[in-house]
Amino acid sequence: MVPDLPAAGTVIVHIVDPASVADPHGDLISAEQELAARFRFEKDAVHWRACRAALRRILGRALGIPTPELTLITGEFGKPALPEPYIGLHFNLSHCEDLALVALSREGPVGVDIEAAGRAPSLLGCEASFCHPEEIALLPDQEGARAAALLEIWTRKEALLKALGTGMSLAPETVSLAGKESHPRLAPFTVRHLSHPLLARHVARLAVQEGVAKVSYDIFQG
């Protein structure tokens, strides 16, 4: 297999329809099968297997190696990564009910988050659980606008903290995106809005290191 790595200065965002991933079982190692078996509902296990299989296929094609030979390691806070000699390829996976995104980069760590736009109202009343007081003070009072602003904050923070590698182990309510109290470890990263026709009913954000010039999209074909 010939490697198909992202070009220098480019992040590739693969858009995945989990329902289109055929026969995911053959791509997963036994430990992943065991993780999937722990889901309470089978539909959630099916979704997780499909997203994980798509991730493995995308990485295998990028590196030019068969999927069964692909090894993933886990960082201190649970973020998957590639071992030597492939540590120069950074990736991140995010999924919601009907779509998944896999971001690939050779320009340093990346983080991606995708949420259904319809999720926004469910965040009303949860402000203190993930918003810094500075952010709460700037939220609009009108319910619809407030919900949209909360989903924007959520996706931006999720992408940033995934790029950092901590996930939500760094309490999101301690991080302000309003400017004054931004966490110093997040300084190397910038957040990009992801826009594609397939994402029209979603909110998706990508956190990348400064210097990334281009974001391109690929539609996963199984």
Salt bridges, closest charged atoms under 4 A:
ASP27 OD2 - ARG57 NH2 2.64
GLU32 OE2 - ARG52 NE 2.60
GLU32 OE1 - ARG56 NE 2.91
GLU42 OE2 - ARG49 NH1 3.29
ASP44 OD1 - LYS43 NZ 3.29
ASP98 OD1 - HIS202 NE2 2.92
GLU115 OE1 - ARG119 NH1 3.05
GLU127 OE2 - ARG146 NE 2.83
GLU135 OE1 - LYS157 NZ 2.79
GLU152 OE1 - ARG205 NH2 2.46
ASP218 OD2 - HIS14 ND1 2.99
